[in-house]
Amino acid sequence: MISVEKSVQINKPVAEVFAYVTNYDYVTKWQGGVEAVEPEDDNAVGGKYTEVRKFLGREMKTTLEITEFEQNAKWAAKALTGPVPYEATTTFESANGGTKITTRVEAEPSGFFKMAQGAVQSQLDKSLDEDLQRLKEIVEGA
């Protein structure tokens, strides 16, 4: 099992950060590995979407289901199909006049990804850091 959690402080109100993060149109702008997002349903509990991402040089197509959607507080999804079963949870808290955003990803790699679990953990750790920093720069610059 792999578990990675990262946080960043964004100097914008929670509602603005939440709206940006949960908008399918912006995912490819701040998540470096995501090449495309194909929504099947609304961005609400039970909604599904497919993401295409590059990870460790491999293209991964994963269909996810939104498991939690608490306006301005929490968003979570779990993989229904794809090469790596995982769940991602993002929380949003008012802090220091802005927003503290925390993302936690838990994955259970198998096959190729199980053999490369150390590399997967390291890359996920690095990717989450980079994605949150990119998100901070974009949202604060808006």
C-alpha positions in Angstrom: 0.0 0.0 0.0 1.2 3.5 -0.9 0.0 6.5 1.0 1.2 10.1 0.2 -0.2 13.3 1.7 0.8 16.8 0.8 -0.4 20.3 1.7 0.0 23.8 0.5 -1.2 27.3 1.6 -2.9 29.3 -1.1 -3.6 32.9 -0.5 -7.1 33.0 -1.9 -10.5 32.3 -0.3 -11.6 28.7 0.2 -14.6 29.1 -2.2 -12.3 30.2 -5.0 -9.7 27.4 -4.5 -12.5 24.8 -4.2 -14.2 26.0 -7.4 -10.9 25.9 -9.3 -9.8 22.4 -8.1 -13.2 20.8 -8.7 -13.7 22.2 -12.2 -12.9 19.5 -14.8 -11.8 22.1 -17.3 -8.8 23.1 -15.2 -7.4 19.7 -14.1 -5.0 19.5 -17.0 -3.6 23.0 -16.2 -2.5 22.2 -12.7 -2.0 18.4 -12.6 1.1 17.8 -14.6 0.6 14.2 -15.5 -3.1 14.5 -16.6 -3.4 14.8 -20.4 -7.2 14.7 -20.6 -10.4 14.5 -18.4 -13.6 13.1 -19.9 -16.6 13.7 -17.6 -19.5 11.2 -17.8 -21.6 12.9 -15.1 -21.8 16.0 -13.0 -19.0 16.7 -10.5 -21.1 15.4 -7.5 -21.2 12.2 -5.4 -21.7 9.2 -7.7 -20.5 11.2 -10.7 -17.9 9.4 -12.9 -15.1 10.7 -15.1 -12.2 9.2 -17.0 -8.7 10.7 -16.8 -5.8 10.0 -19.1 -2.4 10.5 -17.5 1.2 9.7 -18.0 2.9 8.1 -15.0 6.4 6.6 -15.0 6.4 7.0 -18.8 3.2 4.9 -19.3 -0.2 6.1 -20.3 -2.9 5.2 -17.9 -6.6 5.6 -18.5 -8.6 5.4 -15.3 -12.4 5.8 -14.7 -13.1 7.3 -11.3 -16.2 7.8 -9.2 -16.6 10.8 -6.9 -17.2 9.5 -3.4 -17.3 12.8 -1.4 -18.3 16.3 -2.4 -18.7 18.7 0.4 -18.9 22.3 -1.0 -15.8 24.3 0.0 -14.6 21.5 2.4 -13.8 18.1 0.8 -13.6 16.3 -2.5 -12.8 12.6 -3.0 -12.7 10.0 -5.7 -11.8 6.3 -6.2 -10.6 4.5 -9.2 -13.2 2.0 -10.7 -11.0 0.9 -13.6 -7.4 1.4 -14.6 -4.0 -0.1 -13.9 -3.6 1.1 -10.3 -6.5 1.0 -7.8 -6.4 4.3 -5.8 -8.3 6.8 -3.8 -7.7 10.5 -3.7 -9.0 12.9 -1.1 -8.6 16.7 -1.0 -9.6 18.9 1.9 -9.9 22.6 2.0 -9.6 24.7 5.2 -9.6 28.4 5.9 -6.2 29.2 7.3 -4.1 32.4 7.7 -6.5 34.5 5.5 -6.3 31.9 2.7 -6.8 28.2 2.1 -4.9 25.2 3.3 -5.4 22.5 0.7 -4.4 18.9 1.6 -4.4 16.0 -0.8 -4.0 12.4 0.2 -3.6 9.5 -2.3 -3.7 5.9 -1.3 -2.9 3.3 -3.9 -2.5 -0.5 -4.1 -0.3 -1.2 -7.1 -0.2 -4.5 -8.8 1.6 -6.1 -11.8 4.3 -3.8 -13.3 3.4 -1.1 -10.7 3.8 -3.5 -7.8 7.3 -4.4 -8.9 8.1 -0.7 -9.2 6.4 0.3 -5.9 9.3 2.3 -4.6 9.5 4.2 -7.8 5.8 4.7 -7.8 5.8 6.1 -4.3 8.7 8.4 -5.1 7.1 9.7 -8.3 3.7 10.2 -6.6 5.4 12.1 -3.8 7.2 14.4 -6.3 4.1 14.8 -8.5 1.8 15.8 -5.7 4.4 18.5 -4.5 4.7 19.8 -8.1 1.0 19.8 -8.7 0.1 21.7 -5.5 2.8 24.3 -6.2 1.5 24.7 -9.7 -2.0 25.1 -8.4 -0.8 27.7 -5.9 0.9 29.7 -8.6 -2.1 29.6 -11.0 -4.8 30.4 -8.4 -2.8 33.1 -6.7 -1.9 34.6 -10.1 -5.6 34.7 -11.2 
